[in-house]
Amino acid sequence: MKVTQIFIGLAFAFTAGLLSLFSPCAFPLLPGYISYYIGENVPRSKAALGGVSCMLGLITIFSAFGLVASIIGDILLPFMSIFVMIAGLIVIALGVSFMLNVQILSFHSPFKASRRKGYIGFYLFGIAYGFAASACTAPIFLSILVYAVTLGGHLNGLVTFLIYAFGMGLPLIVLSILATEAKNITYQKISRFTPTIQKVSGIILIALGCYLMVSQLILI
């Protein structure tokens, strides 16, 4: 795989995680849960550790998805060129639906947040939040899954989903610190941009779908 392709893939995975975190359906859940699990007016170090605990939960669940994507990619390797073309069309359709706020896919997460407080509780919340965010941002999640499968090869899917988890987890650590300092106004300001973030997400997915198709046409 070329260096340019690797860079584009990692940048897309990280950006997708970032957009999933700040999506209109996932972001509003964070302030209350963060305050519940690690409390308010606590030291920044404790808040940061709480955010890290949550990110580890995200890494746990998305690592599992990444391994599955790698296995599927290995199975589909003989038919990868056809699959990539079809995947490109699917990703473009998902991007259009997301940009226009047309819900063509809707999943319900069966996982509920743990009531246990502290770092362990926040870790378990990270797992539940990973499922919930994937369900409510189905176009982004499925696009990441499809893209990870198209990479083929061992562990490529795992690396893609790990970067996706970091894209969600790193800003979540910052948000955890802000929550302990009771800076609700920051959340309110960010919430104003969530509709715009959804449209940007759709544009990025359309660009990814076009990139996948063009990359195969060049090889033909």
N, C-alpha and C positions, 0 to 999 in steps of 0.2 A: 504494500500500500504506500502511495506516495506521501511525502511530508505534507503537501498541500491538502490532500484528502484527510489526513489524520487531524490536521489543525481545524479544518472545517467541521469534521465530525465532533471533535471535543468541544469546539466553540458552540455548536448547535446544542449538544447535550447539556452543557452548563447553562446556556441561555434558556433552554426549555425548562430546566429545573427552577430557574429564577422566575420565569413567567408563571409557572404552576403555583409557586408560593404566593405570588401577588395577584392571582386570578380573583375575579369578583366573588366566586363561591368559596374559595379556600382561605383567603386572607382575613376576612372578618372573624373567623374562628379563633385566630391566634391570641389577641390581647387577653381575653378572659381566661383561656387555658394556661397561658404562660404565668399570669398572676396567681392562678390557683395552684400550680405545681411548685413554683419556687418562691411565691410570696412577693410582697411589695417592700420597697425600701430596704433591700438586702444589699450586701456588698457586691460590687461589680464582678468580682472573682467568682462568687457563688452563682450569680446570674449567668456568667459566661459558661461555667461548668454545667449549668442546667441546659443551656443551649446546645452544648456539646453532647450531652446525654440524649437530647432529642434527635440530633443529627445522627448519632450512632444507631438510633432506632430506624431512621430513614435509610441509612446504609444497609442495615440488616435486611429490610424487606426488598429494597431495590437490587441488592446483590443476588437475591433469589430469582428475581425477574431476569436479571442479566444472564445468569447461568442457563435459564430456560431458553432465552433468546439465542445464546451461543449453540446450544444443542440443536435447536430448530434450524439455525443457519447451516450447521454441518450437514443436516439431513437434506436440506434443499440446495446444497452446493451445486449439484449437476444441473439444476434448473434455475440457477440464480439470475441469469440474464433476463429471462422471462418474468421471474418474480419481481425483480427490481423495477421493470417497466410498469407492472401492475401496481406495485407498491407506490410508485411515483404518482399514479393517477389517484390512488386512495388517499394519499397524503394531501394532494391538491384539493380533493373534495372535502376532506376534513378541515383544511385551512379556510376554504370558502365558507363553510358552515359556521366556523368559529368567528370569522371576521364579520359575518352578517348576523351573528347571534341567533342562528337557526339550529335548534337542537335536533340533530339526527341520531345522536347516540346519548344514552342516559344509563348510567350504572348506579347501583346502590351498594354502598359498602356495608358488609355485615358486621364489621368490627366497631366496637365502641371504646371510647377512651377509658383508660383505667382510672379508678377513683383514688388510687394510692398516690399520696403526695411524695415529694422529694425527687431525687435523681432517678431512681428506678421507675417511679410513676411517669416521669417525663420521658424516659426511654421508651416505655410502653406506649405512651401517647405518640411518640415519633412513629412507631410502627402503625398505629391506628390512623394517624394523620396521613401517612404515606398512602394507605389504601383509600382514605376519604378524598384526598387531593387527586389521586389517579381517577377516581370515579367521577368527580365533578369536572375535571378537565380532561375528559376522555379523548378528545381529538389530539391533544398534546401528548398524552401518555401513549396512545396507540401509535402515533407517529414515531415516537422514540423506540417503541417496541419493534415496529416494522423496520426502522432504520438499522437497529441493532442486528436484526436478522439478516438484512442485506449485506452486512459486513462479512458474514461467514467467518470461518476460522475459529480457532480455540480462544476463548476468553475475551474476544472483541466485544461481545454483548455485555459481559460482566464489566469491562472497563467503561463502556458507554453509560451504563446505569449507575456506576459509581460516580462518574462526573455529574450525572443528572442529580444524584443525591447531594453532592457537594453544592450544586447550584441552588438547591432548596435549603440546605443546612447552614451554609456560611452566613447568609443574611439573617437567618433565623436566630443565630447567636447574637447578632447586633440588636435584633428586635427584642430578645430576651433582656438585654441590658437596659434598653429603653423602657420596657414594661416595668422594671423594678424602680425606675426613677419617675414613674407615673407620668410619662410624657405622652398622654393620650392624644394630645393635639397632633403629634407626629403621625399616629395611626390615621387620624381623621384626614390629614392632608394626603397621605398615601392612598386612602380609600377613594378619594376624588379621581384618581388617575386609573383606577382598576378597569373602567370601561375602555379607556384608550389602550391599556395593556392587553386587553382581550383582542382588540383589532390588530395590534402589532403582532400578537401571537399568530393570528390567522395569516398575516402577510408572510411571516417567517416560515410557516408550514407550507404555504404555496411555493415559496422560494426553494424550500428543501425538495418538494415534490418535483419541481422543474429541474433541479440539479440532478436528482436521481435519474430522471428520464434522459436528460442531455448526456450524462456520463455514459449511459449505455449506447446512445445513438452514435457517439464518437467512436466507440469500440467496434461498431458494426462496419 
